[in-house]
Amino acid sequence: MYPMIDMDSLGVIVSVDGDVSQVGMYNFANDATFLWKGDILIGPKVGAFMTIHQNDIKIIATVISEKVMDQQNTVKSTQFDNRYSKDSINRIISLKTQGVIDHGKFMLTSEYVPMVGNEVTVTSRTDLESIYDVTEDEVTISIGKSVREGQEIDLSVNKFFGSHIGIFGNTGSGKSNTLHKLYMELFKLRNRYNIFAHSSFYIIDFNGEYMQPGQFGLSNKDVRKFEVNTRQEGKGDKIPVVREYFFDPDILSILFSARPGTQVPFLRSAVNKFLGIGTAEEFARLEVGLLNKIIHDFKVVNFESLDAWFKIAEKYNVDITFFDLIKSGMKIEYAQLTVYSNNNKIIDQGNIIDSGTDEINNTQNSLETVYNKSNELSKFMMFMEFQTLHDTAWTSYKSDYINPLLKRVETTVTSLKRVIKITSDFPSFGHVNIISLVHANQDVKRLIPMIVSKMVYDKQKSEISSEEKVDQTIHLIIDEAHNILNSENRHNGDSWQDYRLSVFEEIIKEGRKFGFFLTLASQRPADISPTIISQIHNFFVHRLVNENDLKMLANTMPTLDKSSYSQISGLGQGEAIITGNAMKVPALVKVDKEKIIRPKSDDVVLTDLWRKDN
């Protein structure tokens, strides 16, 4: 049974210190819940709302602590010890002011403060609705109810999705379900196709949790899935990447771990030359020119460099009949190369003569054909091998520095051929794009999120900056964000990490003005760059127990009050504190768990697993 009340006061303000006030509670006010006009209302316990009455104004406050006090022994003297006398002990609660209800509307204001003597009551159901309410004309979604009051919590679509969002919680706390539920409710809105007409969504999924059919309540026509696989040849999807974004000297220098002294200048020069090649004919003419130069300077470079040129050509299935002629008919005259074919001289002391042009033209035509048929990564690798030969054939000292780089380039490009597809124009993505990296190696996990994010962000930025207003938005969602936004080794020589963090810090600092919004989910928020965390506007905080994570929240979330903060380590599965610019007050919410459509993140039930028949 719940005690019934007639909304008389439960206590009175006895002291005020800033926005914290002390309430002396009457004897009958110690129940956890009360029944009033058919509503079950939360009593004065930590985390509950209370109403302070000041004339016609209702000041709303939350309980942050409680204690008992010996009212008849304030001097703490044994001579006057009356603790066991009737009515000796009173309950004292501390309240933190949150705002006021004026004419039925809840407002955040510092105009009104509690005063000694103000009476305190429980907060009515109508006032609770006002606290959690949003403006009448706002479009809202709901993902659950408040834990204590059972009040449906409406989230403003504009204030939440037009902001950067952080979803944090330990493994098993429910953060993946919250992320999924948040966007599923958005896509359930009646104007879903108006959403897709003006907004695109990109989901970076490190653990493959969102690849099942029907995720986010969407059909296959609305979702484009990319399942990256570096482990099995021929399996997995390729991510389309615009040519200029992959062949960026800064990115490639980091990707290939180029050393600053010799390798970075070589790589920059090589990449710029490669980007300057317009046609296959230009490429073939360039590399045959290299062959001519090696033949002409045979005295300096000798047969090893000539052999290396043809080994590269043979590797890519280029016609090397000309080389067979050289090997079978060459001789040295005055330290220069002279070659005969059927007793006809085709190379005369390092100069290709008319009778040799047919053979070398065949090689050039074959080069052109192979280059035309190759994808962009194969073209780049072929060019890099010829360019390395060009830069090392005349200087053996230089080869000691560049050849190790070439091996790293080859290893990385071989891996990337399985996962990216270079395009000349910006690729056509879907309304909702899910990129799964569960089967990708570490290099690809580092590269793909960064390069896709930068590519999409730069396009959005260039289009919106020339418009008078934002008429399209991009929403980038990164689950397990600590995998790529870890700032632990920043400025310690990890140039790849420095560059990646710089990209995302620019996005989160500048993206909002260009209609580009981030949603980050992580079990280790303390590992993420503080600059990034500080720019998040709205938070869903599930259970966190790590001391570093809790300290980070205390330092970067100004809207998280002391009472809410103290509850984080004790939250149950699916419970979250929602706070931020879009919330009038922090709300402790039980997020609804979808029964059928949900991420692949459920805990393994070992007893069920072991009970299965073999």
N, C-alpha and C positions, 0 to 999 in steps of 0.2 A: 504494500500500500504506500502511496505517496502522500505526504502531509499536504493538506489544502491550505492555501493562503489567500488573503484578500488584497494582496499587493500593498499592505502596510509596509513601512520600512523595516529592513532586517538589521540595520545598524546605522551608525552616524560617524561622519568624518571627525577624527580626533586630532589629526595633524596633517600638514601639507608640506612637502619638500619638492619644489619644482613640479614635475609631472607625476610624481609618486605621492600617494596619500595613504594614511593609515585609517582603518575603519574599526571602530569598536562594535562588535556584533552582539545582538541581543541573544538571550539564552535559547530561544526557540529556533534560531537561524542556522543550526548546524547540520541540517539534512543535505544530502547530495543532490536531491531533485525535489521539485515542488509541483503540485498540480494546481493550475490556475485557469479557469474558464475552459476546461477541457484540454488544455495544452500542458504537456510535461516539460517543465523548464529546469534548466541546470542551476543547481545551487551554487553558493559561493565557494568554489574550489579552484585550485591553480589552473589557469588557462581559460576559465569561464568568463563570460561578459557580465558586468554589473552596471547598473544605471545609478548615477548620482543626480539627484534632483536639485536644481537651483532655479527657483521661480518657475518660469515656463520652459526652461531649457533642460534637456536631458543630456548630461555628460556621460559618454560611454567610456568605460574603462575595463581593463582585464585584470584578473587576479594574478599576481606574480609571486606571492608568498603568503604564508599564514603562520601564526604562532599563538601561544597563550601567555597571558600576563596576570600576575597576582595584583589585582587592583587594590587590595587592602594592605599590601606590604611593599609599597613603592620605595621605602627607604632600605629594604632588604635587611631588616634587623630582626634577630630572633626574639627580641623583647616584644615586638609587634607582629609576630608571625601568626597570621590568621588564615593561612592557606586552606585550612580544612573547615573554615566557617562557610555558612551558606552564602552563595553568590560571590565567593571570593575570586574565582578564576574566570576571566573573560577571554574570549577568542578575538584575536586581532588579525585582520587581513590587510595586505598591501595591494593597492591598485595602481595601475599605470594608465594614465589618460590616453585615449585613442582618438576621440573626436566628439562631436555633438550631434544630436538629432534635433533639428529645428524645422517645425512645420512638416513633420513626417519624413524628412530627408536627412540622411547621414552625411556629415561633412567633416573633412579634416581641417581643423582650425585651432589656433592657440588663443582665440579671443576669450574663451571661457575656461576658467580653472576652478577646481574644487575649493571650497572654503570650509573651515571648521564649523561644524553644526549642520552641514548639508546631509540630508538623509539618503540612504542607499537601499535600492531594491534589486531583485533579480531583473533581468532584461526580458521583456515580453517577446512573444513570437513575432508580433508585428514589427517591433524594433529590430529584432534579429534579421528579418527579411530586408529591412532598410540598410543594415550594415553590409550585408552581402550583395545587395541589389546593385544593378548597373542602370545607366540612363535608359529610360523607357524606349527610346528609338534606336538603341544599339542592338546589333545582331550578336547573339551570344551562343555559346555551346556549354554543355555541362559534362564533366567527366566523373562526378561523384558527389558525395554528401559530406558535410562537416561531421567529424568524428563524434563530437560531444552533443551537438544540438540536432543532428540528423537533418540539417538544412541543406537543400540543393544549392550547390555553388555554381553560379553562372560566371563564365569567363568571357570577357569582351573580345570578339574576334579582332577588331581593329587594334586594341591595345596589346594583345598578346602576339598575334602573328605579324603585326607591324613593328616588331621589336626583336632583339636577340634574346634567346631563351636558353637557360641552363637547367638540365635535369641531372641531379646527382644522387647517388646512393650506392651502398655496398651491393655486392653480388647477391641476388635473391631478394632484394628489398622491393623490387617492382618497378624499377626505372624504365626498363624496356617496354613493359606494359603501359606505363604512363605515356611514353613517347608515341607508341602506336595508337593508344586511345585518343590522345590529343589530336592527332592528324586524321584519324578515322572519323571523329566527330565533325571536324572541319569539312571533310569530303562528303559527309552526309547531308550537309545543307542543301536546300532545294535548288540553289543556284550553282550547283557543282560545275556545270559546264561554262558558266560565266567565270568561275574561278579559273578554270583551265584555259579560258580564252585570254586571260591577262596575267597568269602566274604559272611558273614552272617550279618543280620540286626535284631536288637531287639528294639522294640518300646514300651516304657512305656507310656500308655495312661490313664491319671487320669480321663478324662471327657468323655471317650467313643466316641471321635470325629473321629476315624479312623477305625471304625468297619463295615462301609457300604461296600457292594460289589463293587469291582473295584477300591478300594483305591490305590493310587500310580500307577494307570494304570495297575495293575497286575491281573492275573486270580487266581482263587481259588487254583490251584495246586502250585502256587509259594508262597502263604501266609498261615501261620498257626496262627489261632486266638485263644486266651485264654480269655474268658469273665468270670472273677472271680466274684462270688456272695456269700456273707456271709449272706444275708438277707433271702433267701428262700432255704429251704432244698431241695436237689435233683436237683437244678438248677445251671447252671454255669459250667465252666471247671476247671480242676485241673492242676496246674503248676507242672511239674516234677522237683524234687529237689534231687540231689545226697545225699545219706544217711549221708555221713561224713560232708556235709555242714550244714544240719539242726541240726544234733546232735553234734554241736560244743558247748562245755561248756560256752565259752565266749558269743556266740549269745544267748543261752538259758538262761543264767543268766540275761541278759538284757531283753530278751523277757518276762520272767516270773517275772521280777522285784524282783529278789532275793536279800535279804539284805546281806551286806558284812560279818557281824559277824558270823552268824550260817548257814544261808540258802545257801550262795554261796559254802562253803566247802562241805555241804551235796549234793548239786546239782552236783558239779564237780565229786565227788566220785560216785554218782549214775549213771551219764551219762557214765563215764568210765567203770563201771561194766556192764552197759547195752550193750555198744559197744563190750565188751568182750564175750558176750553170742554168741556162734556160732550156736547152733541148738535149736530147740524146746525141744529136750530131755534134754539139759543142763538147760534150763529155768525151766522145770517141776521139774527136780531133785533139783535145787536150792531152789525153793519155797516149795517143800515137805520137804526139809531139814529144812527150817524155821518152818514149822508145827511141825516137830519132836522136834525141839529145844523148841518151846513154850510148847508142851506137857510135855517134860522132865523138864522144869523149871516152871511147873504150880504153884508151891509154890510162886514163885516170880512174875510172870506175871498175874496169875489168869485167870478166865474164860473170861473176857472182851477181852483180846488179842486173845484168841482162837476163840471167836465169831467173832472178826474183820477179822481174816484170812478167815473164811468161808464166811463172807459177801462179801469180795472181790471176792472170787471164784464164789459165786452165781451170783454176778453182771455180770460176764463174761460167765455165763452159763456153769460153770465147775460142774462136778458130785460131790455133797456134801452128798452122802449117808452115808459116813463115819461119818459126823457130826451128822446126825440123830442118829446113833448108840451111839455116845459119849453122846448126850443129854439124851437118854433114858436109858443108862446102866451105867452111871458114878457114882462113889462114891469116897469119899476122904478117903484115908488110910495113916496115918502118914504124913498128909499135902501133899501127892502126889496124882496124878490122876490115878485112876484105873477104867477100863471100861469092862463091860461084854456084850456079844452078845449071846443070847440064852444060858445063863448060862456058856458060854465059855469066859474065860478071854482073851481080845485082847490087852489091855494096862495094864501093871502091874507096878504100882507106877512110872508112867512117861516113861516107856519103852514099845515100841510096840513089841509085841511078835509074834511068827510065825503065830498064828491063826488070827492075825490082818493084816497081810501083803497083803492079797488079796484085802481087802477094801481100804487100802491106795494106793495100786498099781492101782486100778480103778481110784482113784482121780488123781494120777500122769499121767496116760494115757489120762485122760480127759483134764488135763492141757495142755499136749503136743499137743493134737488135736486142742484145742481152739487157742493156740498160733500159730500153723501152719496156721490156716485159717484166722488169723487176719492180718490187714495191719500194716505197721510199726508204725504208730502213736498210734494205739490201743495197740500194743505190748508194746510200750514205756509207755503208761499210766498204763497198767496193772502192768508192772514191777515197776513203780514209787510208786504205791499204796502198793505193797508188801514190797518195800524197805523202805518206810516210816514207815510201821508197824515194820519192822526189827529194825530200828534205834530208835523207840520210845517205843516199848513194855516194855523194861526194865528201861526206864527213862521217867517218866511223865513230868519232867521239860523240856526235849528236845522237846516233842510233842507240847508245846505251841509255839514254834518257827517254826517248820517244817510243821505242819498241815495247817497254813494259806498259805504257799507256795504251798502245794499240791492242795489246792482249786484253786489257780490262774493257776496252771499247767493244771488242768482239764478244766477250763473255756476256756483257750487259745487253748488247743489241740482240744477240741470239735469244736471250730471255724475253726481251721486250717484243720480239716478233710475234710471240704467242698472245700478247695481251693488248697491244695498241695497233691502231690503223691510222696512218697519217693521211689527212685530207687537205685539199687545197683551200676549201671553203669551210665556214663554220658548219659542223654537222647538224643534222636534224635529230634532235632528241625528242622524247615523249613528254607527256604532261607530267608524269611521275617517273623518275629514273632511279632505279635501285642498282647500285654497284656493289657486288659482293666480293670481298677480298679474302674470304676464309681459306681459299686454296692458292693464295699468292705468296711468293717469297718476300723477304723483308725489303729488298730493293724496290720491288713493285708496290708494296704497301706504303713505302715512303713517297714514291713518285706520283702514283695515280691520283690520290686525293688532292695533292698540292697542284698538279698541273691542270686537272679538271676544274678545280676551284678558281684558279687564276684565269684560266681561259674563259670560263663562264662569267666571272666577275668583270674582267676587262671588257668583254662584249657588252655587258649590261651598262657599265660605266660610260663607254663611248656612245652608246645609243641614248642614254638618259641625259647625259650632260649637254646634248645638243637640243633637247626638248624643253619646253616651258614647264612641264610638270611630269611626274612619274605616272606612266600609263601602263606599265608592266612591272612585275616583281619576280625576283628569284628567291627561293627559299632553300638554303643548303642545310641539310641535317646530317650530323656526324655522330654516329653511335660509337662508344668506346673512344672518345676524342683524345684521351691521354696518349693513345698510340702514336699520334703525329704532332700533338701540341705540347709535348713534354719539354719543359724549359730547364731541366736539371743541368745539362752540359752546355748550356748556351754560353757563348764567349770563351769557351775552353778549347777552341780549335776545331769544333765540329761545324764546318762551314755549311754543310747540308742542312743541319738543324737551324742554324742562324737564318739562312735564306727562307726556309719553310715558315718559321715563326714570323718573319718580317712580312711575308705574303698574307698570312692570316691576321696579323695585327692590323695591317692596313685595311683588310676587308671589314673587320669588326669595328674599327674606328671610323671609317669613311663610308661603309656600305649602306648604312641606313638612309643617307641622303640620296642614294642612287636606287633605292628600292631593292636592296640586297640584304637578306636577313639570315642569320645563323641560328641553328638550334644545336646545342652541344649536350651530349649525354656522356657521363663518365662515372666510374666507381672510385676514381682517384682525382678529385678536383684539385688537390694541392699540387699535383704534378703538372698541371696546365699553367701556362704562362700567366702571371698575375695581371699583366696588361690586358690579356683577353678576358679573364674573369671579371675584371673591373668594368668592362664595357657591356656586360650582360645586364639586361633591364628587368627580366622576370625569371623567377626561380621556382623549380619544384624540387624540394629537398626531401629525399627519403632517408632511411636510417644510415647514419655514418658513425663509426666508432673510432676511426683513426684520429689521433690527436692533431696531426698536421692538417688533416682535412677540416676538422672543426675550427682550428685557428684561422684557416684561410677564409672560411665562411664569416667568422666574426670580424675579420679585417676588411672584407670586400662587399658585404651585404648590409647597407645602412638601414634597410627596411625590416631586417630581422631583429625583433625585440628579444630582450633577455629571457622572457618566459618561453617563447618559441624555440630559442636557441637551446635551452636546457632540455628540451624534449627530443632533440634530434637522435641522440644515441639510444633512445628507448622506443622509437617508432616501430610499429608492427609491419608485417608484410603488406604492401599496397598503400600504407599510410604515408602521406607527404604533407609537408608544410609549403603552401603556395604563398609566395611573397614577391614584392616588386612594385614597379611603377603602375602596373595595371590593377593592383589590389589596394583597396582602401585600408585594410588591416590584414596581417598574416592570417591565413586560414589553415587549420588542420583538417585535412580531407582524406577520406578513404576512397581511393580511385577504383572505379568499377573494373572488374576483371572480366574480359570477354570470355564467354564459354567456348566458342568455336574458333573465331577468327582472332588469333593472337600470335605474337612472335614465338619463334622456336627457342624459348629461353626457360622453359619449366625445369625445375629441379628434378633430377633422377630419383625415383623411388626405388631404392635397392631391393626392398622386400618384394615389390611387384616384379622387378626384373628377375630376381632369383627364383621366383615362383613359377616362371614360364617353363613350359615343356621344352626339352632340347629338340 
